[in-house]
Amino acid sequence: MRLFRKGAIAACALLAMSGVAYALVRIDVDLSSQTMRVESGDGANYVWPISSGRADYLTPPGHYRPQRLFVLVHSAKYHNSPMPHSIFFHGPYAIHGTNAVGSLGRPVSHGCIRLAPANAAMLYSAVQSEGAVISISGSAPVGRSAANHRHREIQALAYAPRHRARSLRQWMLDPVEY
């Protein structure tokens, strides 16, 4: 009887832990309506306006998982623009905050998915603690060629900050450079 009781307790504990392990944030992006639906592992639901990629810079549809998260990264390609609370999901493509909140609801980005800063911070925190699955669907803006998309997809939109030591020769040529 004791063995059965211990086994039952262990089974209940495993079931309880497995429920916590699979509590993922579900992120559904609809490119047609320029909205993001978020369902948190704790049951909270949100619907937020987004800005996805404009013509010739389309956001890639599909199913993804977060690859890298950064509290703040700057776009090396687009005028050192800040990308707060970045969740990279497919190569150089990310979900991140933007200060251009007036553009939310329209496809204006270079392929990333932009959110209001407070929403991006909330999403970042949830994904960091729970993990996520990302689904991007819907119709894309007109006027895009597949060859152009493939070419743009391999170019990085942003790079994470990297600190590297300079050589003595580099320092002698320019001691002020960071």
Sequence and secondary structure as in RCSB ss.txt:
>XXXX:A:sequence
MRLFRKGAIAACALLAMSGVAYALVRIDVDLSSQTMRVESGDGANYVWPISSGRADYLTPPGHYRPQRLFVLVHS
AKYHNSPMPHSIFFHGPYAIHGTNAVGSLGRPVSHGCIRLAPANAAMLYSAVQSEGAVISISGSAPVGRSAANHR
HREIQALAYAPRHRARSLRQWMLDPVEY
>XXXX:A:secstr
 HHHHHHHHHHHHHHHHHHHHT  EEEEEETTTTEEEEE TTS EEEEE B B TTS    EEE   EEEEEEE 
TTTTT EEEEEEEEETTEEEEE S GGGTTS  BSSSEEE HHHHHHHHHHHHHH EEEEEES   SS  HHHHH
HHHTS S B        HHHHHH TT  
